[in-house]
Amino acid sequence: MDEKEIKILAIESSCDETAAAVVVNGRDVRSNVISTQIPLHTLYGGVVPEIASRKHTERINQVITEALKEADTTLDDLDAIAVTYGPGLVGALLVGVAEAKAIAFAKDLPLIGVHHIEGHISANYIENKDLKPPFLCLVVSGGHTHLVKVADYGVYEILGRTRDDAAGEAFDKVARAIGLGYPGGPKIEQKAKEGNPQAIAFPRPKMADDPYDFSFSGLKSAVLNYINGAKMKGESYNEADIAASFQKAVIDSLVDHAMRAIDEFGMDTFAIAGGVASNGTLRSAMEDACRKKGVKFYHPSPILCTDNAAMIGAAAYYEFLQGKRDGWDLNAVPNLKLGER
């Protein structure tokens, strides 16, 4: 598989990071450049799609140039162009897709559209050279919460997904409610270190008809009701205790679902991915739970948990080997389901 160097330029622009990377053979990252818009969107308390699209347009050429320079390579050295084409913000996705198509056309290179969630899963391959399918993977981010059985490279079975809010979305909303601001995940994690995770008994929702599906809307509402109830009674509340108790409720739900799946499907390897996977408390809880079951546990470094292009290059490599190619009609698909093409 690794006899010939397959060098891929990957582009990611699904939300508020403009990113480009050069990846060789799916696991060797030669460059990984990310231009974040977080400081800008913080002013509005969340991502503004129109602003995100405009900033992608302004930054994408510079980011690609920087990625090529850092990798000491040129467009003439590439074997393929990869790009996230869904899911995500449609305007943001279109910027990356149009750029990738233009480069691929100009240089007569294969074009590979990559699913954003597949990219997150594949981030685990970059630093964990021994990781190979099959394994279970929990993808937790601002827009997605998926429990996925990775049967092979590019072959996925979704065991469970959120019915409403994604875990990261719930973090953002609760952070806003207690006045921590955006982005919520890191701010909740930091505040929780000052609080007691046992202070407030927030619910751990479970779906009676599907034990692997998630629901965080009720938990979010429970936090808001707790805050509003205290305000109506003129009582004070401890923000750190709320953050710690809420975070523990989310993590307990994620760990419970993951361990149940490990038991039922007899899996001996488990990984996490996505922006929320950079949460140290979540990683520790998952690592402890896996250790007790004798299951190998993998996770990417924080920089590879958040949106980046290296993970897209990793996923694209295995699609390249399988002969998957996209035409000039490749388009942004904002609600793309995992496994669809």
C-alpha positions in Angstrom: 0.0 0.0 0.0 2.8 2.4 0.9 5.2 1.5 -2.0 4.4 4.6 -3.9 3.9 8.0 -2.4 0.3 9.2 -3.1 0.4 13.0 -2.3 -3.0 14.6 -1.9 -3.9 18.3 -1.4 -6.9 18.4 0.8 -9.3 21.4 1.4 -11.8 21.9 4.2 -14.3 24.7 4.5 -17.5 23.3 5.9 -18.0 25.8 8.7 -15.7 28.5 10.1 -12.2 27.1 9.5 -10.5 27.6 6.1 -8.0 24.7 5.9 -5.6 23.1 3.5 -3.2 20.2 4.0 -0.8 18.0 2.0 -1.0 14.4 3.1 1.0 11.5 1.8 -0.4 7.9 1.9 -3.1 8.9 4.3 -1.1 9.1 7.4 2.0 11.3 6.7 0.9 14.9 7.1 3.4 17.2 5.4 1.4 20.4 6.2 -1.8 21.3 7.9 -2.8 25.0 7.7 -5.9 26.3 9.5 -7.3 29.8 9.4 -9.9 30.1 12.1 -12.7 32.6 12.2 -13.6 32.0 15.9 -12.6 35.5 17.1 -14.9 37.1 14.4 -17.9 34.9 15.2 -17.5 35.3 18.9 -18.8 38.8 18.5 -22.2 37.3 17.4 -22.3 34.4 19.8 -22.1 31.8 17.1 -21.2 31.2 13.4 -22.9 33.6 10.9 -23.0 31.6 7.6 -22.8 34.6 5.3 -19.7 36.0 7.1 -18.1 32.5 7.1 -18.5 32.1 3.4 -17.1 35.5 2.7 -14.0 34.9 4.9 -13.4 31.5 3.2 -13.4 33.3 -0.2 -10.8 35.8 1.2 -8.5 33.2 2.8 -8.6 30.0 0.7 -5.9 30.8 -1.9 -3.6 32.1 0.9 -4.1 29.0 3.0 -3.5 26.6 0.0 -0.3 28.5 -0.9 0.9 28.3 2.7 0.1 24.5 2.8 2.1 23.8 -0.4 5.0 25.9 0.8 5.1 24.3 4.2 5.1 20.8 2.5 7.8 21.9 0.1 5.7 20.8 -2.8 3.9 22.3 -5.8 0.6 21.6 -7.6 2.7 19.6 -10.2 3.8 17.1 -7.5 0.2 16.2 -6.5 -1.6 12.9 -7.3 -5.1 14.1 -6.4 -7.2 17.0 -4.9 -9.6 16.2 -2.1 -12.3 18.4 -0.6 -15.1 18.3 1.9 -18.4 18.5 0.1 -20.8 17.9 2.9 -22.3 18.1 5.4 -21.9 21.7 6.5 -22.9 25.3 5.7 -23.8 25.3 2.0 -22.1 28.6 1.2 -18.9 27.7 3.1 -18.8 24.3 1.4 -19.2 25.8 -2.0 -16.1 27.9 -1.6 -13.9 24.8 -1.0 -15.6 22.7 -3.7 -15.2 25.4 -6.3 -11.6 25.8 -5.4 -10.8 22.1 -5.5 -12.6 21.7 -8.9 -10.7 24.6 -10.4 -7.3 23.2 -9.3 -8.2 19.6 -10.4 -9.3 20.8 -13.8 -6.3 23.1 -14.3 -3.8 20.4 -13.4 -5.8 17.4 -14.8 -5.8 15.7 -11.4 -8.4 13.3 -9.9 -11.0 15.0 -7.7 -12.2 13.3 -4.6 -15.2 14.6 -2.6 -15.0 13.6 1.1 -17.7 13.4 3.8 -16.9 15.6 6.7 -17.7 13.0 9.3 -15.5 10.4 7.5 -12.8 13.0 7.7 -13.2 13.2 11.5 -13.1 9.4 11.8 -10.0 9.3 9.6 -8.1 11.8 11.8 -7.4 8.9 14.1 -5.3 7.2 11.4 -2.8 10.1 11.3 -1.2 9.7 14.7 -2.1 6.1 15.4 -0.2 4.2 12.7 -1.4 0.9 14.0 -5.1 1.7 13.9 -7.0 -0.3 11.2 -10.6 -1.2 10.8 -12.8 -2.7 12.2 -13.4 -0.5 15.2 -16.1 1.6 16.8 -15.9 5.4 16.6 -17.8 8.1 18.5 -18.0 11.3 16.5 -18.9 14.3 18.7 -18.8 17.8 17.4 -20.9 21.0 17.2 -23.1 19.7 14.5 -22.9 15.9 14.8 -23.1 13.1 17.4 -22.7 9.7 15.7 -21.8 6.3 17.0 -20.3 4.5 14.0 -19.1 1.0 13.3 -16.1 1.3 10.9 -16.2 -2.0 9.1 -13.4 -1.1 6.7 -11.9 1.9 5.1 -14.8 3.9 3.7 -17.4 1.4 5.0 -19.5 2.6 7.8 -22.6 1.5 9.8 -24.2 4.2 11.9 -25.4 2.6 15.1 -26.8 5.7 16.7 -27.1 9.5 16.1 -28.6 12.4 18.0 -32.3 12.9 17.7 -32.0 16.7 18.3 -29.1 18.8 19.5 -25.6 17.5 18.9 -23.3 17.4 22.0 -21.2 20.3 20.9 -24.4 22.3 20.1 -25.6 21.7 23.7 -22.3 22.8 25.1 -22.6 26.1 23.1 -26.2 26.7 24.2 -25.5 26.0 27.9 -22.4 28.1 27.8 -24.4 31.0 26.4 -27.1 30.5 29.1 -24.6 30.8 32.0 -22.8 33.7 30.4 -19.6 32.1 29.3 -19.9 33.0 25.6 -18.7 31.3 22.4 -17.3 28.8 21.7 -19.0 26.8 24.4 -17.1 23.6 24.6 -13.7 24.9 25.8 -15.3 27.4 28.1 -17.6 24.8 29.8 -14.6 22.5 30.2 -12.5 25.2 31.8 -15.4 26.4 34.1 -16.2 22.8 35.1 -12.8 22.4 36.7 -13.9 24.9 39.4 -17.2 23.1 40.1 -18.7 19.9 41.6 -19.9 17.5 38.9 -22.2 15.9 41.6 -23.8 19.2 42.7 -26.9 19.0 40.4 -28.7 15.9 39.2 -29.3 16.7 35.5 -31.0 13.9 33.5 -29.2 11.3 31.3 -31.7 10.9 28.4 -32.1 7.4 26.8 -34.2 6.4 23.8 -36.5 3.5 24.6 -36.8 2.5 20.9 -33.1 2.7 20.1 -30.4 2.4 22.8 -27.7 3.9 20.6 -29.4 7.2 19.7 -28.7 10.3 21.6 -30.8 13.3 22.8 -29.3 16.4 24.4 -32.2 18.8 24.0 -33.9 17.6 27.2 -30.6 18.0 29.1 -30.1 21.5 27.7 -33.7 22.4 28.7 -33.1 21.0 32.2 -30.1 23.3 32.6 -32.1 26.3 31.4 -35.0 25.5 33.7 -32.7 25.2 36.6 -31.2 28.7 35.9 -34.6 30.3 35.2 -36.1 28.7 38.3 -33.3 30.1 40.5 -33.8 33.6 38.9 -37.6 33.5 39.5 -37.0 32.6 43.2 -34.4 35.3 43.5 -31.8 32.6 44.4 -28.2 32.6 43.3 -26.6 29.7 41.5 -23.1 28.4 41.0 -22.0 28.7 37.4 -19.1 26.3 37.9 -21.4 23.6 39.5 -23.8 24.0 36.6 -21.0 23.6 34.1 -19.5 20.6 35.9 -22.8 18.8 36.4 -23.9 19.5 32.8 -20.6 18.3 31.4 -20.8 15.1 33.5 -24.3 14.4 32.3 -23.2 14.6 28.6 -20.1 12.5 29.2 -22.0 9.9 31.1 -24.4 9.5 28.2 -21.6 9.3 25.6 -19.7 6.7 27.6 -22.8 4.6 28.4 -23.8 4.4 24.7 -20.2 3.6 23.6 -19.6 0.8 26.2 -23.0 -0.7 25.4 -22.1 -1.0 21.8 -18.6 -2.4 22.6 -20.3 -5.2 24.6 -23.0 -6.0 22.0 -20.7 -6.0 19.0 -17.7 -7.6 20.7 -15.4 -4.8 19.5 -11.8 -4.6 21.0 -10.9 -1.2 19.5 -12.6 2.2 20.1 -11.9 5.7 18.9 -13.4 9.2 19.4 -13.3 12.1 17.0 -14.7 15.6 16.4 -14.4 18.9 18.2 -15.8 17.7 21.5 -13.3 14.8 21.5 -10.7 17.4 22.4 -12.4 17.7 25.8 -9.9 16.2 28.3 -12.6 15.1 30.8 -14.3 13.1 28.0 -11.1 11.5 26.8 -10.2 10.5 30.4 -13.6 9.0 31.0 -13.5 7.0 27.8 -10.0 5.9 28.4 -10.9 4.6 31.9 -14.1 2.8 30.6 -12.1 1.2 27.8 -9.3 0.1 30.1 -11.8 -1.7 32.4 -13.0 -3.7 29.4 -9.6 -4.4 28.0 -10.4 -2.3 24.8 -7.8 -0.3 22.9 -8.6 3.4 22.9 -7.6 5.9 20.3 -8.1 9.7 20.0 -6.6 12.4 17.8 -4.6 15.3 19.2 -6.9 18.4 19.9 -5.7 20.1 16.7 -6.9 17.1 14.7 -10.2 17.0 16.6 -11.4 20.4 15.4 -12.0 21.0 11.7 -8.9 20.6 9.6 -7.8 19.5 6.2 -5.3 16.8 7.2 -8.2 14.5 8.2 -9.8 15.1 4.8 -6.6 14.0 3.1 -6.4 10.9 5.3 -9.9 9.9 4.3 -9.3 10.7 0.6 -6.3 8.5 0.4 -8.3 5.3 1.0 -11.0 6.4 -1.4 -8.2 7.1 -4.0 -7.0 3.5 -3.5 -10.5 2.2 -4.0 -10.7 4.1 -7.3 -13.4 6.6 -6.2 -13.4 9.7 -8.3 -15.8 12.7 -8.7 -16.7 14.6 -11.8 -17.0 18.3 -12.5 -20.6 18.1 -11.3 -19.5 17.6 -7.7 -21.5 20.0 -5.6 -21.9 21.0 -2.0 -24.4 18.8 -0.1 -25.2 20.5 3.2 -27.2 17.6 4.7 -25.1 14.7 3.3 -25.5 11.4 5.1 -22.5 9.3 6.0 -22.1 6.5 3.4 -23.9 8.5 0.6 -22.2 9.6 -2.6 
